[in-house]
Amino acid sequence: MKRLLVIPSVPANVIGGKTALEKKFLDGMRYNRTVWEGPIRVLLRETPVPLTYRYEIDDPSTLPFELALVPQDHHICAIDLEGVDIVLASGDSHDQLHLADLCRDLGIRLLYSIEYIPETRSQIIYLDRTRSLPRKLRTMLWNYRQERRRRRAFEKADALQANGYPAAEFYRRVNPNTLLYLDNRIGEAMLATPAEMAARASRLRSGAPLRLLNSGRLEPMKGAQDLVPIARKLAADGVDFELDIFGAGSLAGEIRDGIAAHGLEARVRLHAPVDFDTELVPFARREADLFLSCNRQSDPSCTYLESMGCGLPVAGYDNRMWKSLLEASAAGWSASLGNAQGLASCLSRLAGRREEILTASERALEFTRKHVFESEFALRAEHMKAVLEAKPSSACGDRQP
């Protein structure tokens, strides 16, 4: 009964006597409880900023794991690791990189999970509209120094778990015991059904409007500023289409104004965030034909696989993540990074190639079937068990989808 401590990068809120956790994280931890045989403790930092996609809990003791909340500026130390056999820490968080030395001193096995590569961090800074150029340069320099710390910590860690192709490829050179996984929240029971796939095919073949879907944070780093220009280009090309956008963020007002200013109200609809399980997934499975991704960075967005599991092929920019996922799945199309007009032209061509969309739709579903939520979490749990059983210098190898 080995004891696991999970220290993620996501925070928690305590508001009005209720504890709020990030919903996707909570879903993952609940499933972790079913595949990890020993006790699990989770250490989260409190933040005063309300979580956008949150789940509120009246009594944390009812959770299937022990929850420890610490102040935002808390420095994780030996007392936090008491009684622990293995730690799964966030390699994206600079304030957890010291755990490599701490765990080694205490004889505790350590795995880091990692998502971002240096290029992605630079992309995030570059696309941040709130920072001046001097501030961006200072932040990039700070990130460079933290990256040196990160690589040293990863060399000392027992293993890495890399979410997405870019991180796995980049950091495997630092620690060969790197597991590639594709994080998502699509379970086997949530996949598009044969009846839904058949209904989509029938509708597309009837010549009905092409139904596009976009969901996620409406931020520059996610390319949300390109949604209205793409819709304008499609309308100018005479494409019969509909675009549903689900999300919230700093660009929501700009998008809403753009829809009105260009007379797109009959084609483009902006929705507030909705529950993933009960609203977004059913909508994607039954009311959409294709997922439009404008993500300009190489992060391993869950949205790719989650949309593909609903039977939606993806049209997106060729950032490092989508480029690799597209090569592995053949479930979509790409345009050069940041080329909104090029992505719109791709969609215009596809509007007249319905069978091509349907072929990609089947490929999307079949690829995701091999990487559903349950199998990816079970894979990670098996990797952690192997690290516990191996000698500290031993590598468990990696895995390709």
Secondary structure, 3 states (H helix, E strand, C coil): CCCEEEECCCCEEEECCEEEEEHHHHHHHHHHHHHCCCCEEEEEEECCCCCCCEEEECCHHHCCCEEEEECCCCCCCHHHHCCCCEEEEECCCHHHCCHHHHHHHHCCEEEEEECCCHHHHHHHHHCCCCCCHHHHHHHHHHHHHHHHHHHHHHHHCCEEEEECHHHHHHHCCCCCCEEEECCCCCCHHHCCCHHHHHHHHHHHHCCCCEEEEEECCCCHHHCHHHHHHHHHHHHHCCCCEEEEEECCCCCHHHHHHHHHHCCCCCCEEEECCCCHHHHHHHHHHHHCCEEEECCCCCCCCHHHHHHHHCCCCEEEECCHHHHHHHHHHCCEEEECCCCHHHHHHHHHHHCCCHHHHHHHHHHHHHHHHCCCHHHHHHHHHHHHHHHHHCCCCCCCCCCCC
